[in-house]
Amino acid sequence: MRFAARLALACLCAVAAARMAGAQGSEPTDFAAALDRSRAEQVDVLAPTAFAQAAQAYETALKDRARGRDPERVRARLQQAEAALKRAELAAAGARQSLSGLIETYQDALDAKAPKYAPEDWAKAQERFAQAMRENERGELRNAQRRAAEAEVLLREAELTAIKNEVLGESRALISQAEEARVERHAPRTLLAARRHLADAEQEIQRNRYDLVLPRGLAAQASYEASHALYLADLIRRTLEAEKGGGGLEALILSWEEPLTRMAQNMEIGAQFDRGFQTPLRELNEQVQQQAQEIRRLKLELEDREQRIGSLNAQIERLDARLGGVSQERIALQRRVDAQERLRSNVARIAASFTPDEARVERQGDDVLVSLLGIGFPPGRSTIGADSAALMEKVRSALELFPQAVITVEGHTDASGGDSANLILSQDRADAVKQYLVTHFGLDPEKVSSIGYGEARPVATNETTAGRARNRRIDLLIRP
């Protein structure tokens, strides 16, 4: 027995000697890494007393070593730090078993960013949580369980407060701003709507704090209504003040008509407000519905074309499988597929290069039509204005995508003036653009032709200014 005891003692001494030897070399850095790992595992939170002792002993060892103190003293401090960290890890493991509900609640509050959005509630809850963990370290399990129950209640309150503040903070601030600005005098219904949405959002959070999709939507609506109320109240106040001098309400109504007038012109509708807003709004709505329907049609057409391209690719694969390699049919199909994809890509690129006021780009089968709306001619003349230089440079870039194309320049006018004069003017302008393409862009004159259509091919109504502007155009029909 004595021999066995001596042998065990010798082994312990050898282990201790090895650890002390390491303390002088790599031990401080190793222990620092151990501290970081423990922090990552929340040992500092679950066993605050022992972890603080470990950290303090480690700091003291570092200071002693830096001052050149006795190495034995440094090793002793590091051993104290190791022992304290071991106690902390054991206590943390015990807490995870006996206080698992509290730890989960603590993490939920952290996930809700309680330290940021509910700092006061969090401070109270964290203090009670720390008390429970310290009592658990001391082995006072009954007291720890009692403190844990209290801490859970406080943590849940902090979590709920944080969620509400994070989700509802902006809308609460806007409503408070509206109340301070006495918005209720001028926009009571809108402010009431903001308050109602806010209350509904808070009620939804109270009902289920972990499903925030609906509360976030309600809070966003509350923020919008509060901002809307602030705007309305300010607008009404300024209008009432202006009305004291006369004309305030008239100016307000005219300011409402202006954007509607612009929208109507862009959609080629003659907006008239002598009978109110309802007729122009109805016409605008009908036009929007028609355009939405056209967009749906174009999407279907695009899908159909993509299906056709897919079908061509499938034919290519079948030919490859049947013929076991390249064939003339396969090459022809592949060329068709490549040409369609290249054309689609080029059209998209050209369309993106122009603003809506400069040009409109569309496909006509395998051809491309570029309607130059922004090209400038003096009234009744065919000289291209200097202000069109930037636009024509974009035209150059577009045509470079089709180096072998045949191009037809089409001239068009609006319905103002006589038919014969418009026909001549449109031809002269088409000729001028053709000459520009040949002279400035170096295009082959054999591949560029020009024709004038006068007012015969309108693309918009001639009853409005915007419509007539669209009709006065130069079309470039590009045949790749």
PyMOL commands that set and color helices and strands:
alter all, ss='L'
color gray80, all
select helices_A, chain A and resi 2-24+27-40+43-46+48-66+71-98+100-111+114-117+119-137+141-180+183-185+188-207+213-244+248-266+278-323+328-353+386-399+419-441+445-447+465-471
alter helices_A, ss='H'
color red, helices_A
select strands_A, chain A and resi 359-364+367-372+406-412+448-452+473-479
alter strands_A, ss='S'
color yellow, strands_A
deselect
rebuild
show_as cartoon
